[in-house]
C-alpha cells in the first residue's frame, strides 16, 4: 500500500499532539494522501487541525473501525491511557488486520511490553515512539523520534515521522527499548536542571551575575542547557505561548518512571530523590504548571536566595 492511499489517524491533541498532528495533516495534504482522522477527549481541540483539512472523529474506535485507519499515532500522558487505547482497539470490530498503533507516550517500559502484548494478541502492531522536544519544537518539526518495534511496521511509519520531526533513532525491535532510551534522556536533562539550580544559587550567594554565568554554560554545555539557564536566570517559569516548556507535573512523572526503572535495574540515581522532592514541593505549593526548570526556584528558596 502506498503513502497516498493509507488512512492515518491521530489521537491526543494537547499542546504537543496538536502541533504534531497539524504538521502531519499538512504533509498528507501536500502528498495527495487522504486527510488525517483526529480525535481528542476534548473534541474542540481538534479544530485547528480540522481547519487545515483533517476530519474530526468522536473516538479512537471509530478511527480504526468506521474509518478503517491503517496507522494511528497517539500522544497521551500516562501508562493508563496507553493501555486504555490498545484495549479499545483490540475490542473494535472491523479494523484492518495490519493496523499499526504508534504510541508517543513516555511510559514505564513494562507498560510498553504489556501494551505490545495486548496488540499482538489482538492481531495488530504496537510501536513505541516517545519523542524529545517541547511543543515549540514539535511545531517547528524539530522533535527527535525514538522508535522501536517490528521492523516492517517501522518502515511503514518512517515517512510520516520524518515529516514531523528532525530525525528518527531506531532503538530496536522490542517496543519497550524506546521508552528506556526516553527515560534515560529525560533523567539526564532533569539531573542537569538540579545541578544548574544548585550552581545558580551558589552564584547568587557569591555575587556573580546569573546572565554572565549563563554565557559560560552556553560556551561549555551548548544551547539546550543554556536555554534553561536563561530561563532560570530571568525567573521565567510560567509556561505560555511566548515561553513554552515542560510542566512540573510531567517532569515529576518522568523522573519517577526513571527512578523506578533504575531501581528495577539495581542502579542508584544520585539526584533522583532530590529532584522528586523539589518537584513534589512545586506541586504542593500550587506550581505544578510551571516549567520543570523551576526546580532551581526551590533550591534558591531553600538557600535563602532573594529573586
N, C-alpha and C positions, 0 to 999 in steps of 0.2 A: 504494500500500500504506500502511495506517495504522500509527501508532505501536504500537497494541495487537496487531498481527499480525506484526510483524517479529521475526526471530530475531537476537539480539545476542550476539556473542562477545567475550571479553576474554582477552588473552594477557599474562602477566607480572604476578605478584602479589607483588612485593617490597614494601618499605615504602611506596613511592609508589603503585604499581599496585594494591596490596591495598586501600588507602584509597579510591582512585578506583572500583575495582570494587564495593566494598561500597556506596558511595553510589549507584552506577548500578543495582545489584540492588534496592536499596530503592526507587528511583524506578520501576523496571519493575514491582515488586510493587504499588506504590501506584497505578499506571496501569492495572493489569489486563492487563499485557503478559506474554508468555511469560518464563520465568526466564532469567537470564543464563547463558550457557555459558562456563565459565572453564577455562583451562589454564595450567600453570606447569611449568618444568623440575623443580622440587622439588614434587611433587604435593600434599604435605601442607600447603603454604602456601595451597591453595585452601579449606581447611576453614572459616575464618571467614566466607567469602562463601557457602559451601555451607550453613552454619548459618543464613544469612539467606534461603535459598531457591534459591540458584544450583545449577547442575548442573556437576559436575566432569567434564572430558573429558580423555583422555590426551594429545591432541596438537592442534595448530593445524589440521592437515589434516582431522582428524575433525570439528572445529567447522564448517569450511566445506564439507566433503563430506557426511559422515553426518548431521550436524545441520542442514545447509542454511542457515548463517548469512547474513543479509542485510548486516550490518555487523559488522566486527571492530575493536575498539580494542586497541592494542598498546603496552605500556610495557616497552621493552627498553633495554639500557645503551649499546650502541655501534653503529657503522656495520655491522659484520659481521652482527650479529643481525637488523638490519632487512632486509638483502639475503637472509639465510637465510630469513626469514619470507615475503617476497614470492615467492621461488623455490619454497618449499614449497607455497604457494597455487597458483602457476602450474602445478604438476605434479599438483595434486589433481583427480581426475575427479569429476564430478557436482556441482561447486559451481555456485552461481547465477551467471548471466551478468552481473547488475547488482550483484554484490558490491562493497562499499566497504571498503577497508582503511585504517584511521586510525593512523598512527604518531605516538606522543608522544615519541619518542626525540630527544635533542639530538645531531645528527649533522652531518657536513660537507654543505653544500648540494649539492655534486657527487654525493654518495651519494644524496641525496633525488631528484635528477634521474634517476640511474641506476635507483633503485627504481621511480619513476613510469614509466620506460620499460619495465621488465620487466612491470609491471602492465598497461600499455596494450597491449603485445604479446600478453599472455595474455587480454585481454578483461575486466579488472576495473579499478576506480578506486582510485587511491592519493591519500590526503590526508595532508599533513604538519600535525601539531598539537602542537608542543612546548608545554610549559606553564611558567609562572612560579609558584614556590611550593614549599615543602618538604613533607614528609609530613604534618606537623601542619596545614598549610594545606589539603592535599588532604582530610584527614579532616573538616575544618570547612567544606568546599565553598567555599574561598576562593582556589583557583588561578585564574590567568588563562590562557585558551587562545588561542594564536596559530594561526590556521587558514588554510591555503592549498591551492588545488587547484580542481577542477571545481566550478562554481557549483551545479549541480544536486545533486551529492553533498554539498556543504557544507550545503545546505538540509535534506537528509535527516538529517544527524548533529547539526545545531544544537540540537534539543531535548534530546538526551542530554548534550551538553556544557554546556548551560545548567543542567542538573540537578545537575551535579557540580562546577561552578565559579561564579565571581562575574562572569564575562563572557567574551566572545569578541572577539578582534581579528582582523579579516579582513586577511590580508596579500597577497591577490591570487589570481590563477588559476593561477600556477605554484608547485607544492609547495615548491620549494627556498627560496622567499622567506620562508616561515615560519621556516626554520632560520637564515636570515640575520638576521632580527629577534631570534631567541632568542640567537644568539651575540653579537649586539651588546649586548643587555640583560645577559647574563651577564658579558661583559667589563667593562661599566660598573661592575657590582657588585664584581667581583674587583679592579678598579683602585682602587675606593674602600676595599676592605679593606687593600690595600697602603698607601694613604695614611693610613688610620686607624691601622694598625700603626706606621708611622713617626712619626705625630704623638703617639701614646700613649707611645712610647719617649721622645720629647722631653719630654713632661710628666713622666714618671717621673724623668728625669735632672735635672729642674729643680724637683723638689719639689711639683709640682701634683697634687692628688688625682685619680685616674682617675675616680672617681664624679662629682666636680664637673665634669670635662671632658665626661663623657657627657651631663650635663644640657645643656651648651651645644650639643653635637652634636644632641641631640633638638630643641632650640629652632630651630636653623638648618636642619638637614637632614631632620628628620622621623623617624618610628618605625623604619623599616627599618634605616637606618644606625645609629641609636641602639641598636637591639636587638643588633646586632653589637658595638657599643661596650660595652654592658653585659656581654656575654659575654667580651670581651677584658679588660675591667676586672677581672672576677672570675676570670680564668684558667679559664673553664669551657668547655673544648674537647672533652670527651668527649661523644659522641652517645648519648643514651638516651631512654627514653620520656618522661622529665621535660624533657629538653633535646634535642629533635630538631634535626637540622641537615643540612648538605650536606657529604658526606665529601670529604677532601682528594683522594682518587683521582678522584672525579668532577670536582672543580674543575680538576685538572691536565689531564684530558681536554678539558674545555670551553675552558680558556684556550689549549690547543694548537690546538684547532679554530678559535678566534677569530683566533689569530696566523696560521694557515695561510690563512684567508680574507682577512685583511688583506694578507698577502704577495702573494697572487694578485691583489689589487686595487691594489697599489702604494701601500699605506698603512702608515706606521710606527706601531706601537702602543708608546708610550714606556715603559710599565710592564710590558709582557708578559714581557720577558726576566727582570726581577727577580721577577715573580710565579712564573714557571716554576721559577726557581732555588730560591725559598722552598718551593714545593710539592714539588719533587723532593727537597729536603732532608728534608722531613717524611716522605715515603715511605721514603727511605733510612735514616731513624732510627726506623723502626717505628711511625710515627704516621699512617699512611695513612687510618685510620678516624676521625681527629679531624675536627671541623668545619673547613671551609676558612678560617674566620676565624683559625685558628691560624697563618696567615702572620705575624700580629702577634707570635706567640711566637718565631718565627725571627728577626724583626727585633730584638726585645728581647734575645734571646740574643747576637746579634752585637754589640749595643751595650753588653753587659755589665749589662743590667738584672736586678736580683735581685727575683724574684717569690715 
